[in-house]
Amino acid sequence: MNLNEIIEMDKKYYMNTFGNRTPVCFEYGKGIDLWDTEGRKYRDFFSGIAVNALGYSHPKLVNAIKEQAEKLMHCSSLYYIEQQAHLAKVLVENSCADRVFFANSGAEANEGAIKLARIYFKKKGMPEKYGVITLRNSFHGRTLATLAATGQEKYHKPYMPLTPGFSSVPINDLEALEEAVDESTCAVMLEPVQGESGVYPATLEYIKGVRDLCDKKGILLIFDEVQCGLGRTGKLFGYQHFDVEPDIFTLAKALGGGFPIGALCAKAHTAAAFEPGDHGSTFGGNPLACAAGLAVMDTLLNDGLVENAERVGNYFIGKLKALAGKHPILSEVRGKGLMIGVQLSEDRAVEIKEKCFREGYLIGSVGGNILRILPPLIVTEQDIDGMVDVLEGAITE
Ligand SMILES: *Cc1c(COP(=O)(O)O)cnc(C)c1O
């Protein structure tokens, strides 16, 4: 089928939640490159929204999925699953968590985190503690609870009344958070580096202050690391930049390298609140998803991808800052590692993104004035030089 036929079929049969998509359909990929149905090549600096951390067709991931698919894809968590236990072990051994539960997406992992925080206090005999405080401009998912947790009105409006128990405060404002915490609060939930709203990192001082506040008030701290976790920021987990540990954190996006899987990770004292029957998932943690997760974790940990994200990310941010020095339209470069936001002083983000696309480079945009850049963690300095040249062409054209 050619592109126009695909678009026509989509418009006729698929729900129109994505509007007019970028007019391209990809057929296959290798490394950081994608090829479309017309045979045209693109360099990917968006990773399917921070999912394809290993790039495309990574042999370790492809082989793990192939081999597992031939043996056993699904059997239900009513039975013991070796890959599930093994992936949980790898996550526990490399993080501050003691126990893991697998879901199928970021939103679902966050739902699990919110449920765990609530049940933790129910079982302590404090059922009045159910409120979760999140941050403005956060993004926690599209389910009814996670969209209520998301601090962006545009996601709330069509779905009022919202799931009760959520409120949000501005990022990096400890006083506002202190004022918001009351007797009904069970947890603070935040992204150490906010992604979807345009890449806003929390400050070191703020995160340390939030941890201290949660300790003082006896409430739980949840980090949504669905996007910033797993090497994206140049450390395996985002919380490692801040020298604090959350009680609960969630993962998804990169965990399966393109195969859907999410994880709810928690300290032992918190995780113990989930007892048999309290939570579950039909698909979550099935052998195939966990085999993919194991291959991704093995590659991240043993092929130096986290170190690459840090080194190449610093190089990238340095080059973008130098570009901003030459072109005042780039008013700020934000981010950590390979999670980068470029603030524009004019509403030209969509036009610049489209120009890059025409040159064969994929990036993202937020609203009219932010570029969002999330390359696979295998990207090299040379790849970045090419991207920055194209970006410079696009802004000066
Ligand atoms: C993408 C994202 C989610 C939602 O993940 P889904 O897999 O789309 O449900 C939640 N939190 C953060 C920080 C995200 O970036």
PDBQT file of the ligand as one rigid body, heavy atoms in Angstrom, charges set to zero:
ROOT
HETATM    1  C1  LIG A 401       4.554   8.597  28.699  1.00  0.00    +0.000 C 
HETATM    2  C2  LIG A 401       4.406   8.875  30.152  1.00  0.00    +0.000 A 
HETATM    3  C3  LIG A 401       3.402   8.262  30.919  1.00  0.00    +0.000 A 
HETATM    4  C4  LIG A 401       2.309   7.411  30.298  1.00  0.00    +0.000 C 
HETATM    5  O1  LIG A 401       2.792   6.232  29.764  1.00  0.00    +0.000 OA
HETATM    6  P1  LIG A 401       1.833   5.353  28.804  1.00  0.00    +0.000 P 
HETATM    7  O2  LIG A 401       2.672   4.151  28.523  1.00  0.00    +0.000 OA
HETATM    8  O3  LIG A 401       1.533   6.183  27.609  1.00  0.00    +0.000 OA
HETATM    9  O4  LIG A 401       0.624   5.039  29.598  1.00  0.00    +0.000 OA
HETATM   10  C5  LIG A 401       3.386   8.493  32.274  1.00  0.00    +0.000 A 
HETATM   11  N1  LIG A 401       4.313   9.283  32.861  1.00  0.00    +0.000 NA
HETATM   12  C6  LIG A 401       5.296   9.866  32.158  1.00  0.00    +0.000 A 
HETATM   13  C7  LIG A 401       6.308  10.693  32.869  1.00  0.00    +0.000 C 
HETATM   14  C8  LIG A 401       5.364   9.701  30.774  1.00  0.00    +0.000 A 
HETATM   15  O5  LIG A 401       6.320  10.323  30.072  1.00  0.00    +0.000 OA
ENDROOT
TORSDOF 0
